[in-house]
Amino acid sequence: MRWSWKLGEVAGIGIFVHVTFLMLVGWVALSHWIVERSLAAAVGGAIFILALFGCVVLHELGHALTAKRYGVRTRDITLYPIGGMARLERIPEVPQQEALIALAGPAVNVVIAAGLWLALSAAGGVTPLAELDVTKGPFLERLLLVNLFLAGFNLIPAFPMDGGRVLRALLATRLSYVRATELAAGVGQAMALVFGFVGLFSNPFLVFIALFVWLGASSEAAMAQMRAAFSGLPVSRAMLTEFAALAPRDPLARAVELTLAGSQSDFPVLEDGVPVGVLSQADLLGGLSQRGPDAPVAAFMRGVPKAVAPGEMLDDVFARLQGEESRTFPVVSGGRLVGLLTLENLGEFLRIQAAMAAGRRPPALRAP
Ligand SMILES: [Zn+2]
């Protein structure tokens, strides 16, 4: 994940923080400064954010551990300002399971809020909910409010919030997965427009949230369409079969020649037909600037990324390759390289599929 830093690991799941989460820290610190003009208040704000941060991690672990119960692994957890994102390795086949995984996050915040409410009541009373304020009042009361906000906001039935997943799961019990996703994403984008419009006249932070919701909804819809286009097709249908390869002892100058002669940007490196690495354009440029064109390819190539078999289904492979650092994957059969699968070439394949599908539609239904 770009623009994020690793903080640690829980139950084998890496926990990352995204740069925009730090923008939230800045926003809260600023609100404290504007209201109180004191360093103590700013430090208090920072400690509060750490507590909030803990609650968001627990929220995400709620998703991840529920997913684990259904046999779905979580690749990593990244924290964004309006919640977090547990990147599940796949979406469970049964819609009800997806709904329960989505609901588990907000449920954790409800439990935390209820626990805080009980503790505060036992200790001598809580400020009525309507009078609570995130920027002032006792620490635990503010934390209670923030947990209610996290639960409520994430239950909005729009992507990329958890509520959007619940909505899709409900729709998917009656509609196809792609149609359900499109509808849920449409609700998300409509909601983003409302947020953005209201935000323009009230709170700029809302405009920022609107943007986040809009982008999340679009990428979710695109992803579902892609998965549908790929389903039921083997890798061999979409892989590149004509490509240039390098040997580990080749000089970088050879890669330059091949790059200029064709449209290929990443090259597999083969030793007797067996892939031993990949030289990407970034590796090539880095190598040229460090050691010049005579340096051997072996010094700058990276290890072979996960290999793919020609008979594997494209939708499975696509789900598996999401988030991998490499953009080019060797297709290997019997230990030998038989093709290359690149993200560009998958995109091309998708456009061709879409054009062919449009061609098959009866003319009356075609868009003008
Ligand atoms: Zn969540």
Residues whose N, C-alpha, C, O or C-beta is under 5 A from the ligand:
A	BS01	ZN	G84 A102 G105 N154 D162
